[in-house]
Amino acid sequence: MEPSVITALALVLCISCLLLISARTKSHGKGQLPPGPVPLPIVGNMLQLDSKDISKSFGSLAKKFGPVFTVYIGSEPAVVLYGYEAVKEALIDHGEEFAARGSLPIIDAVSKGLGIIFSNGEMWRQMRRFSLVTLRNLGMGKRRMEERVQEEAKFLVEEFKKSNEQPYDPKFILECAPCNVICSVIFQKRFEYDDKNFLYLMELLEENNKILTSPWIQVYNFIPSLVHYLPGSHRKFLNNCQKLQNFIWERVKEHQETLDPDNPRDFIDYFLMKMDQEKQSQPSAFTMENLAQTVSELFIAGSETTSITLRYGLLLLLKYPEIADKIHEEIVHVIGRNRSPCMKDRNSMPYTDAVIHEIQRHIDLNPSNVPHAAKQDTQFRQYVIPKGTTILTSLTSVLYDEKVFPNAHKFDPGHFLDESGNFKKSDYFMPFSIGKRVCIGEGLARMELFLVLTTILQNFTLKPLIDPKDIDTTPISTGFGYVPPPYKLCFLPSL
């Protein structure tokens, strides 16, 4: 073997050993990180985790190391919290210490510390406070917002009627409806489903969602400093994000020309007014760049998750027609055939409410939550977690806790009903997370799920194309979460 090759191999071996030693000694710097599997040089524990089912891997590690353990993503440690007690203790009892947002390199490349979801510090506090107040001003949780969702649900029903009882894939329209609700909040307008601008917007969101859940993006998040400069789908993702922001800026320019400070129409108007108020404050969080990033995040977070949940809900109702029949009975008894469902109806429809909660629990949309981070060196149980350490909270371990949800892997609305058939709340129901970083769109999402699903079932009977017992409802892992498998159904008019 050539001396130069031997030297190179020796160098690689030395570097690998140093990285391994560094990874292990990090847990002894400012206290001690929780125990965990021994990391490999460079890759950490990545090869020891099932990328297609991280939750299963975390469950196995929790049995060995307990509810608080450490895994290494490359050379960087991440503390995993498994089970209700650990998750609640971190996000509620230590909510302030763990309120920082962890890093996802592909998102960081786009957000650059702006927006709501991945910002930190004072930027995050200002944007979250502003967004919550503005969304309330625009009717979040009020009758005005309810009317917008009711209107969109009617358009959705009319679109389904066009299928003429033939096999139909509901994916596109169930993506359009939640997106249109967000459009009404941001732009004060909804789009026709065949509008070219709307189709362009939907195409960007759909393509980026596919890229974001691809194996290549997992590679990017693992070694961003290298992959960022290579050819690959991440370049298309970043380019699409820029196109989305350009789309938003065009609408912002239109708003600037017609803005009436005495009569703000939508989220963009309120943001522009805030920019004007803050123009003497330098630096200010309220900039055009921040507006574009915040609106982009509202689109993505406010439409995709609701759409996926609705699609999965319809698939489950095809699988279990007896459950759909009970919802039909409740709709006929409480709402009837002639008026639109409203949020007041939910209190009188415990079974329907339980089904919707069970759909959200069962799909486990965001298994490991969006990553948090320690804002400061934090004493947590018998460990000291250094500032900046990524915190992964396993929502799967809470939503699938067998002590609270017996036969948790079975779809059963009874998980949210008491012995008398009344709706039963559960502290373990946290698909929107909990604590200071809880999803700001939770109220709107829950409103959409109830109103859209009941409106569909008020107007249609869902007919599967195969025997219900042969329907596979196993969600498909995307790396970040789960989506329902593709399917078609027939929408038959309710008698």
Secondary structure per residue as TSV (DSSP state, phi and psi in degrees):
chain	resnum	aa	ss	phi	psi
A	1	M	-	360.0	135.9
A	2	E	-	-61.3	142.3
A	3	P	H	-57.3	-36.4
A	4	S	H	-65.3	-36.3
A	5	V	H	-68.6	-42.7
A	6	I	H	-60.9	-42.6
A	7	T	H	-61.2	-43.7
A	8	A	H	-63.3	-43.3
A	9	L	H	-64.2	-39.5
A	10	A	H	-63.9	-39.8
A	11	L	H	-63.6	-45.2
A	12	V	H	-60.8	-42.7
A	13	L	H	-62.6	-42.5
A	14	C	H	-63.7	-44.8
A	15	I	H	-62.7	-42.2
A	16	S	H	-61.8	-43.5
A	17	C	H	-63.7	-42.2
A	18	L	H	-62.5	-41.1
A	19	L	H	-63.6	-40.9
A	20	L	H	-64.3	-45.6
A	21	I	H	-61.9	-42.7
A	22	S	H	-60.0	-43.2
A	23	A	H	-62.5	-41.0
A	24	R	H	-75.0	-35.7
A	25	T	H	-79.8	-14.9
A	26	K	G	-59.3	-30.1
A	27	S	G	-74.7	-2.9
A	28	H	G	-119.4	12.5
A	29	G	S	-75.0	-65.3
A	30	K	S	-115.7	55.2
A	31	G	S	113.3	-143.6
A	32	Q	-	-146.9	128.5
A	33	L	-	-70.5	159.4
A	34	P	-	-60.9	159.9
A	35	P	-	-68.7	169.7
A	36	G	-	180.0	178.2
A	37	P	-	-65.6	149.4
A	38	V	-	-67.0	124.7
A	39	P	-	-79.7	152.0
A	40	L	B	-87.9	157.0
A	41	P	T	-58.1	141.8
A	42	I	T	69.1	-54.8
A	43	V	T	-88.0	-10.7
A	44	G	B	65.3	-129.6
A	45	N	T	-101.9	10.0
A	46	M	G	-59.7	-36.5
A	47	L	G	-76.0	-12.6
A	48	Q	G	-93.8	-3.8
A	49	L	S	-109.3	141.6
A	50	D	-	-81.2	107.0
A	51	S	T	-62.9	-22.0
A	52	K	T	-87.1	-14.4
A	53	D	-	-152.2	70.8
A	54	I	H	-59.3	-36.5
A	55	S	H	-59.4	-41.1
A	56	K	H	-64.0	-41.3
A	57	S	H	-62.7	-44.0
A	58	F	H	-62.2	-38.2
A	59	G	H	-62.4	-41.5
A	60	S	H	-65.9	-41.4
A	61	L	H	-67.9	-35.2
A	62	A	H	-64.4	-36.3
A	63	K	H	-64.3	-32.4
A	64	K	H	-87.1	-41.6
A	65	F	H	-109.8	-5.6
A	66	G	-	98.0	-179.9
A	67	P	S	-74.6	-9.3
A	68	V	E	-129.2	113.0
A	69	F	E	-145.5	169.0
A	70	T	E	-116.8	134.7
A	71	V	E	-122.6	154.6
A	72	Y	E	-109.7	123.9
A	73	I	E	-100.1	98.6
A	74	G	T	69.2	-130.6
A	75	S	T	-95.5	1.7
A	76	E	E	-99.3	130.8
A	77	P	E	-79.6	148.1
A	78	A	E	-132.7	128.8
A	79	V	E	-90.5	125.2
A	80	V	E	-101.8	131.8
A	81	L	E	-110.9	122.1
A	82	Y	E	-122.5	123.3
A	83	G	S	101.7	155.1
A	84	Y	H	-57.2	-46.9
A	85	E	H	-60.7	-45.4
A	86	A	H	-68.1	-42.2
A	87	V	H	-64.7	-47.1
A	88	K	H	-63.2	-43.3
A	89	E	I	-59.3	-39.3
A	90	A	I	-74.7	-50.0
A	91	L	I	-86.3	-18.5
A	92	I	I	-108.5	-61.5
A	93	D	I	-66.4	-34.4
A	94	H	T	-114.4	33.6
A	95	G	T	-56.4	-40.0
A	96	E	T	-70.9	-42.3
A	97	E	T	-66.1	-30.7
A	98	F	T	-108.5	24.8
A	99	A	-	-82.3	-9.2
A	100	A	E	-70.5	155.1
A	101	R	E	-96.2	130.0
A	102	G	-	-71.3	170.9
A	103	S	-	-96.0	137.3
A	104	L	-	-125.5	103.3
A	105	P	H	-51.1	-41.2
A	106	I	H	-66.2	-34.3
A	107	I	H	-76.0	-39.2
A	108	D	H	-60.1	-33.6
A	109	A	H	-64.6	-25.1
A	110	V	H	-94.2	-49.0
A	111	S	H	-74.7	-31.8
A	112	K	T	52.1	36.4
A	113	G	T	81.4	6.2
A	114	L	-	-99.3	179.9
A	115	G	S	83.5	-159.7
A	116	I	S	-108.3	-45.5
A	117	I	S	-73.0	-42.7
A	118	F	S	-113.0	12.7
A	119	S	-	-85.2	168.4
A	120	N	-	-140.6	168.9
A	121	G	H	61.6	-142.7
A	122	E	H	-65.1	-34.6
A	123	M	H	-57.0	-48.9
A	124	W	H	-63.4	-45.7
A	125	R	H	-59.0	-45.3
A	126	Q	H	-66.2	-43.5
A	127	M	H	-70.9	-37.5
A	128	R	H	-67.4	-45.0
A	129	R	H	-61.9	-46.0
A	130	F	H	-61.9	-45.0
A	131	S	H	-66.0	-41.3
A	132	L	H	-62.2	-46.3
A	133	V	H	-64.4	-43.5
A	134	T	H	-65.6	-43.3
A	135	L	H	-63.6	-36.3
A	136	R	H	-66.7	-40.9
A	137	N	H	-61.4	-30.2
A	138	L	T	-88.2	4.6
A	139	G	T	106.8	7.6
A	140	M	T	-56.5	123.2
A	141	G	T	79.2	5.8
A	142	K	S	-119.1	176.9
A	143	R	H	-61.8	-35.6
A	144	R	H	-60.0	-44.4
A	145	M	H	-68.4	-38.5
A	146	E	H	-59.5	-41.1
A	147	E	H	-64.9	-36.3
A	148	R	H	-63.6	-42.7
A	149	V	H	-68.8	-40.6
A	150	Q	H	-60.0	-41.9
A	151	E	H	-62.7	-44.9
A	152	E	H	-66.5	-36.1
A	153	A	H	-62.5	-35.9
A	154	K	H	-66.8	-41.6
A	155	F	H	-62.6	-39.2
A	156	L	H	-63.2	-42.7
A	157	V	H	-61.5	-42.9
A	158	E	H	-62.6	-35.3
A	159	E	H	-67.8	-41.9
A	160	F	H	-64.0	-33.3
A	161	K	H	-63.2	-28.9
A	162	K	T	-67.0	-13.7
A	163	S	T	-73.4	-14.3
A	164	N	T	52.9	41.8
A	165	E	T	66.8	12.7
A	166	Q	S	-90.5	158.7
A	167	P	-	-52.0	133.2
A	168	Y	B	-144.9	134.7
A	169	D	-	-93.4	113.2
A	170	P	-	-82.1	0.5
A	171	K	H	-55.5	-51.7
A	172	F	H	-62.9	-47.6
A	173	I	H	-67.6	-35.2
A	174	L	H	-72.2	-15.5
A	175	E	H	-83.5	-36.2
A	176	C	H	-66.9	-42.3
A	177	A	H	-61.3	-53.9
A	178	P	H	-62.2	-35.7
A	179	C	H	-63.5	-39.0
A	180	N	H	-66.2	-34.6
A	181	V	H	-62.7	-43.0
A	182	I	H	-64.8	-39.3
A	183	C	H	-58.7	-39.7
A	184	S	H	-66.4	-30.3
A	185	V	H	-75.9	-40.7
A	186	I	H	-87.3	-42.7
A	187	F	T	-107.8	-4.5
A	188	Q	S	56.6	37.8
A	189	K	-	-158.4	151.0
A	190	R	-	-107.5	158.6
A	191	F	-	-108.8	148.6
A	192	E	-	-66.0	149.8
A	193	Y	T	-67.0	-16.1
A	194	D	T	-107.2	10.2
A	195	D	-	-64.5	132.7
A	196	K	H	-64.9	-37.0
A	197	N	H	-67.0	-39.5
A	198	F	H	-67.3	-41.7
A	199	L	H	-63.8	-37.0
A	200	Y	H	-63.0	-44.6
A	201	L	H	-61.9	-45.9
A	202	M	H	-63.6	-37.5
A	203	E	H	-63.7	-42.9
A	204	L	H	-61.6	-47.2
A	205	L	H	-64.0	-42.7
A	206	E	H	-65.7	-45.9
A	207	E	H	-64.6	-41.0
A	208	N	H	-68.6	-33.7
A	209	N	H	-64.6	-39.5
A	210	K	H	-64.7	-42.9
A	211	I	H	-65.8	-42.6
A	212	L	H	-61.7	-28.1
A	213	T	T	-100.6	16.8
A	214	S	S	-90.1	155.8
A	215	P	H	-58.3	-32.4
A	216	W	H	-61.8	-36.5
A	217	I	H	-69.8	-31.1
A	218	Q	H	-64.0	-37.7
A	219	V	H	-64.5	-42.9
A	220	Y	H	-58.1	-47.7
A	221	N	H	-64.8	-24.2
A	222	F	H	-79.6	-45.0
A	223	I	S	-133.4	66.0
A	224	P	H	-62.3	-35.0
A	225	S	H	-62.9	-26.0
A	226	L	H	-93.0	-50.9
A	227	V	H	-66.4	-30.1
A	228	H	T	-53.1	-33.1
A	229	Y	T	-96.1	0.5
A	230	L	S	-93.0	158.3
A	231	P	-	-69.1	151.9
A	232	G	S	160.1	176.1
A	233	S	H	-67.6	-18.2
A	234	H	H	-62.7	-29.4
A	235	R	H	-67.9	-39.3
A	236	K	H	-64.7	-40.8
A	237	F	H	-59.6	-49.2
A	238	L	H	-65.4	-38.1
A	239	N	H	-65.3	-40.9
A	240	N	H	-65.0	-37.0
A	241	C	H	-61.8	-39.6
A	242	Q	H	-66.2	-38.7
A	243	K	H	-63.7	-39.3
A	244	L	H	-63.0	-42.5
A	245	Q	H	-67.7	-36.0
A	246	N	H	-63.1	-40.0
A	247	F	H	-58.2	-43.5
A	248	I	H	-67.6	-42.8
A	249	W	H	-61.7	-34.5
A	250	E	H	-61.6	-41.3
A	251	R	H	-70.0	-33.0
A	252	V	H	-64.8	-41.5
A	253	K	H	-61.2	-40.8
A	254	E	H	-61.7	-40.0
A	255	H	H	-67.5	-38.7
A	256	Q	H	-60.5	-34.1
A	257	E	H	-75.6	-22.7
A	258	T	H	-120.3	10.4
A	259	L	-	-64.4	130.3
A	260	D	-	-120.2	103.6
A	261	P	T	-57.8	-22.9
A	262	D	T	-81.4	-14.0
A	263	N	S	-140.6	68.6
A	264	P	-	-63.0	135.8
A	265	R	-	-97.3	-32.2
A	266	D	S	-158.8	-173.7
A	267	F	H	-59.7	-41.7
A	268	I	H	-62.7	-43.3
A	269	D	H	-58.9	-45.9
A	270	Y	H	-62.4	-38.6
A	271	F	H	-67.9	-43.3
A	272	L	H	-61.7	-39.1
A	273	M	H	-64.5	-40.1
A	274	K	H	-66.4	-38.1
A	275	M	H	-58.3	-42.7
A	276	D	H	-64.8	-40.7
A	277	Q	H	-65.0	-31.7
A	278	E	T	-96.3	5.0
A	279	K	T	-63.3	-21.9
A	280	Q	T	-86.8	-11.5
A	281	S	S	-93.0	117.4
A	282	Q	S	-127.8	129.4
A	283	P	S	-79.7	155.2
A	284	S	-	-117.0	145.8
A	285	A	S	-75.6	-15.8
A	286	F	-	-97.5	89.7
A	287	T	-	-125.7	167.9
A	288	M	H	-62.5	-38.4
A	289	E	H	-63.8	-40.2
A	290	N	H	-71.1	-35.0
A	291	L	H	-60.6	-48.5
A	292	A	H	-62.3	-41.6
A	293	Q	H	-69.2	-41.5
A	294	T	H	-64.3	-44.6
A	295	V	H	-64.9	-39.4
A	296	S	H	-58.3	-44.0
A	297	E	H	-67.1	-37.4
A	298	L	H	-62.0	-40.0
A	299	F	H	-60.9	-52.6
A	300	I	H	-67.7	-50.0
A	301	A	H	-71.6	-30.4
A	302	G	H	-87.5	-9.9
A	303	S	H	-118.1	-45.4
A	304	E	H	-65.1	-46.1
A	305	T	H	-65.7	-41.1
A	306	T	H	-66.1	-41.7
A	307	S	H	-60.3	-46.9
A	308	I	H	-61.2	-42.6
A	309	T	H	-64.7	-41.1
A	310	L	H	-64.5	-43.7
A	311	R	H	-62.1	-42.3
A	312	Y	H	-67.8	-35.9
A	313	G	H	-61.5	-45.2
A	314	L	H	-64.3	-38.1
A	315	L	H	-63.5	-42.9
A	316	L	H	-64.4	-36.8
A	317	L	H	-71.1	-27.7
A	318	L	H	-68.4	-38.6
A	319	K	H	-69.0	-36.0
A	320	Y	-	-122.4	75.7
A	321	P	H	-61.0	-25.8
A	322	E	H	-66.2	-30.2
A	323	I	H	-72.9	-42.2
A	324	A	H	-60.6	-38.7
A	325	D	H	-63.1	-39.5
A	326	K	H	-66.7	-36.3
A	327	I	H	-66.0	-42.9
A	328	H	H	-54.6	-46.1
A	329	E	H	-60.8	-41.9
A	330	E	H	-67.3	-38.9
A	331	I	H	-62.7	-47.1
A	332	V	H	-61.6	-41.9
A	333	H	H	-69.8	-41.0
A	334	V	H	-94.6	-42.1
A	335	I	T	-103.9	-40.8
A	336	G	-	85.4	-167.5
A	337	R	S	-100.5	-15.8
A	338	N	S	-102.4	-25.8
A	339	R	S	-109.5	159.1
A	340	S	-	-74.7	144.8
A	341	P	-	-60.3	147.4
A	342	C	-	-133.9	167.0
A	343	M	G	-66.4	-26.2
A	344	K	G	-62.0	-27.3
A	345	D	G	-65.4	-26.1
A	346	R	G	-59.2	-37.7
A	347	N	G	-64.0	-24.4
A	348	S	G	-98.9	5.7
A	349	M	-	-128.1	66.3
A	350	P	H	-62.3	-34.4
A	351	Y	H	-69.0	-45.1
A	352	T	H	-61.2	-42.3
A	353	D	H	-61.6	-41.2
A	354	A	H	-65.8	-39.9
A	355	V	H	-61.7	-44.7
A	356	I	H	-63.8	-42.4
A	357	H	H	-61.8	-40.7
A	358	E	H	-68.5	-33.9
A	359	I	H	-60.7	-47.0
A	360	Q	H	-66.0	-40.1
A	361	R	H	-64.7	-43.0
A	362	H	H	-70.2	-39.7
A	363	I	H	-73.7	-25.0
A	364	D	T	51.4	60.2
A	365	L	S	-61.9	-33.3
A	366	N	S	-131.2	74.7
A	367	P	T	-52.4	-43.6
A	368	S	T	-108.2	14.9
A	369	N	-	62.3	169.2
A	370	V	S	-75.8	134.7
A	371	P	-	-61.5	138.3
A	372	H	E	-99.4	177.6
A	373	A	E	-150.5	154.0
A	374	A	-	-75.9	125.5
A	375	K	S	-73.0	-23.5
A	376	Q	S	-155.1	169.0
A	377	D	-	-59.0	124.2
A	378	T	E	-128.2	127.2
A	379	Q	E	-77.1	117.5
A	380	F	E	-131.6	111.5
A	381	R	T	55.2	-129.5
A	382	Q	T	-93.0	13.4
A	383	Y	E	-114.4	161.5
A	384	V	E	-119.7	115.7
A	385	I	E	-97.0	118.0
A	386	P	-	-65.4	151.1
A	387	K	T	-53.2	136.1
A	388	G	T	89.2	-9.1
A	389	T	-	-66.3	134.1
A	390	T	E	-69.3	137.6
A	391	I	E	-118.1	119.7
A	392	L	E	-108.3	118.7
A	393	T	E	-103.9	118.4
A	394	S	E	-78.3	99.2
A	395	L	S	-70.7	-27.9
A	396	T	H	-56.9	-43.6
A	397	S	H	-64.8	-21.4
A	398	V	H	-90.2	-48.8
A	399	L	H	-68.4	-22.3
A	400	Y	T	-113.7	27.1
A	401	D	-	-71.0	116.0
A	402	E	T	-66.3	-24.4
A	403	K	T	-68.4	-32.6
A	404	V	T	-98.5	-36.6
A	405	F	S	-119.3	83.6
A	406	P	T	-55.4	141.3
A	407	N	T	52.2	53.2
A	408	A	T	-57.9	-27.1
A	409	H	T	-81.6	-2.4
A	410	K	S	-95.6	136.1
A	411	F	-	-75.4	112.6
A	412	D	-	-147.2	104.9
A	413	P	G	-58.0	-19.7
A	414	G	G	-61.8	-16.0
A	415	H	G	-61.3	-21.3
A	416	F	G	-120.7	26.4
A	417	L	B	-129.7	142.7
A	418	D	-	-89.1	-174.0
A	419	E	T	-63.2	-23.9
A	420	S	T	-93.5	2.4
A	421	G	S	84.4	10.6
A	422	N	-	-85.1	151.6
A	423	F	B	-64.8	137.6
A	424	K	-	-120.3	116.2
A	425	K	-	-73.4	157.3
A	426	S	-	-142.6	131.6
A	427	D	T	-65.3	-18.6
A	428	Y	T	-82.1	-4.7
A	429	F	-	-86.6	101.0
A	430	M	-	-139.9	52.5
A	431	P	T	-66.4	-19.3
A	432	F	T	-98.1	12.7
A	433	S	-	70.1	-173.2
A	434	I	-	-144.8	170.1
A	435	G	G	86.2	-158.5
A	436	K	G	-69.0	-21.3
A	437	R	G	-104.1	17.0
A	438	V	-	-57.3	145.4
A	439	C	-	-56.6	126.4
A	440	I	T	-73.1	-15.9
A	441	G	T	-96.9	14.7
A	442	E	H	-57.0	-46.2
A	443	G	H	-60.9	-43.0
A	444	L	H	-67.1	-42.5
A	445	A	H	-61.4	-43.7
A	446	R	H	-67.3	-35.6
A	447	M	H	-64.4	-46.0
A	448	E	H	-62.7	-44.5
A	449	L	H	-60.1	-43.8
A	450	F	H	-69.7	-50.3
A	451	L	H	-68.8	-41.8
A	452	V	H	-69.6	-46.1
A	453	L	H	-64.3	-44.5
A	454	T	H	-68.3	-33.8
A	455	T	H	-66.1	-40.8
A	456	I	H	-61.5	-48.6
A	457	L	H	-74.2	-21.0
A	458	Q	H	-69.0	-31.5
A	459	N	H	-101.3	-20.8
A	460	F	E	-136.0	153.5
A	461	T	E	-103.0	131.8
A	462	L	E	-87.8	124.2
A	463	K	E	-115.3	120.3
A	464	P	E	-76.6	160.5
A	465	L	S	-88.7	-13.8
A	466	I	S	-132.5	172.5
A	467	D	-	-60.0	131.4
A	468	P	G	-51.0	-36.6
A	469	K	G	-66.7	-17.9
A	470	D	G	-94.5	-2.0
A	471	I	-	-74.6	128.1
A	472	D	-	-95.2	115.2
A	473	T	-	-102.5	11.4
A	474	T	-	-63.5	118.5
A	475	P	-	-64.3	152.9
A	476	I	E	-96.9	126.8
A	477	S	E	-73.6	135.7
A	478	T	-	-110.2	3.6
A	479	G	S	95.8	-49.3
A	480	F	S	-89.3	-30.0
A	481	G	S	-169.2	-149.2
A	482	Y	E	-131.2	148.2
A	483	V	E	-132.3	153.8
A	484	P	-	-71.2	152.7
A	485	P	-	-68.0	156.0
A	486	P	-	-66.3	147.8
A	487	Y	-	-160.4	165.2
A	488	K	-	-127.5	159.2
A	489	L	E	-151.2	171.3
A	490	C	E	-112.1	133.4
A	491	F	E	-95.6	105.1
A	492	L	E	-97.3	131.5
A	493	P	E	-57.7	135.4
A	494	S	-	-68.7	141.8
A	495	L	-	-79.3	360.0
